């Protein structure tokens, strides 16, 4: 953006945002993440707790615990944005090295590519129901809207967040009101015998949902003035994301419980059917598509930042032109749209399982990034060195990469997804605790290894 802040189309990419171009408010952080979570995929995630055998009460309790745990992690990433003024993934060069950071970045791109595709499928269903077109036409229309908003960039994304939060609140309150009128709700909400397996499954689903935002959440707070309170950013982002996701997942849990198996495979139509028919149904279909537009735009924009970060490795100055920006976004969205169209009837269920498996690679990344930022480097990051493989952050950071690989490896026996199930899952009664191990062990190990050189340096100086 220009120094006078008059242009609406974003011109910055991964370079630090100058103080003269900082703008925005804490409230826009809350509305962005509230709107991004009030959407159909969050509902489906909540519904999975019932599909996996959970009851309504303990599923809702487990989801809430997971939202808070995962929300703390993602909000700690968000608080880095105003202090550093750069996208989230480029700051990880401090922990992994200028070239070493490319490994998790490329995995992030792959994951968000898949999320764009799955979001396009659900939105295509909603659009086709409203305009009586094919689902493929709906997917293409949705992809075009995503491209335009992601290209315009930061300002429009935050405006979209405000609108999505308003639309989402109205739609979800209405759905909850309609669902509460069902006679079976009282019985469904009764407290059943507690099960660790289903409770922790719900906790893990919600925590993983929140942690997935970690690799790009600071991209949307980096324009805030440097003087913005990190605590306020943490609370605004975290509360918006947790409240939005919990509301959406609650609708999903209740819908799945009421459906008695009819929800799976017909998620959009069934949930809209709970709200009514005719004009009401049309409005609900549109609200579903609008909610997905918000999160898909975040995914496309975040992918652009990640690819620009990879491209900039070893280059002292990188400025992404408007034409290159449009070309890269077009490539990202075209590829995701192709995946959505090819797999809209069969492939995406397996593809989503693969994406859940990829979450294994992001919990240790979050742990290492947060420990390094809050316990060691904090705001004292050398921006010039971030682009210099011969500088203080080196091309490859053996400590960060080593801990990261250990963090990925120790999770694998505990993973339970459609793509892979580890040998310890059955021993734990079907409970997937990989995300807990992926956060705790790398955080502790990285802290100890990072502290050791610091202590040695202090001792040398004192002598």
ABEGO torsion letter per residue (X at the ends): XBAAGABABBABBABBBBAAABBEBAAAAAAAAAAAABBAAAAAAAAAAAAAGBBAAAAAAAAAAAAAAAAAAAAAAAAAAAAAGBBAAAAAAAAAEAAAAAAAAAAAAAAAAAAAAAAAAAAAAAAAAAAGBBAAAAAAAAAAAAAAAAAAEAAAAAAAAAAAAAAAAAAAAAAAAAAAABAAAAAAABBBBBBAAAAAAAAAAAAAAAAAAAAAAAAAAAABBAABBAAAAAAAAAAAAAAAAAAAAAAAAAAAAAAGGAABGAAAAAAAAAAEBEAAAAAAAAAAAAAAAAAAAAAAAAAAAAAAAAAABGBABBBBBAAAAAAAAAAAAAAAAAAAAAAAAAAAAAAAAAAAAAAAAAAAAAAAAAAAAAAAAEABBBAAAAABAABAAEABBAAAAAAAAAAAAAAAAABBBAABBBAAAAAAGGBBAAAAAAAAAAAAAAAAAAAAAAAAAAAAAAX
